Amino acid sequence: MTATSDKNGLVRFTGLKYGGDAKSSESNKQQDGTYKYDADKASTNYWIAEIEAPNGFEKYNEIIAVTINKDSYNEKTYQYIK
């Protein structure tokens, strides 16, 4: 996983995993005993915290919850917090 930020402080995370193991939930168990899940509905939650602000910026003290899914890479809406 890598993280890079632009001049406005927007951080892009690449390489985040999502979805997990089908065996992680009994609701994914099929009648024949095998496990499967719908990859189109798979997601994983992450929490982001700023540990140290760059020079000239104020540290953001809140925890930010983010949900990653198969379409996250294609997100077109960004919210800048000032």
Secondary structure, DSSP 8 states (H G I E B T S, - for coil): -EEEE-TT--EEEES---S--GGG-GGGB-TTS-B---GGG-EEEEEE--SS--TTS----S-EEEEEETTGGG--------
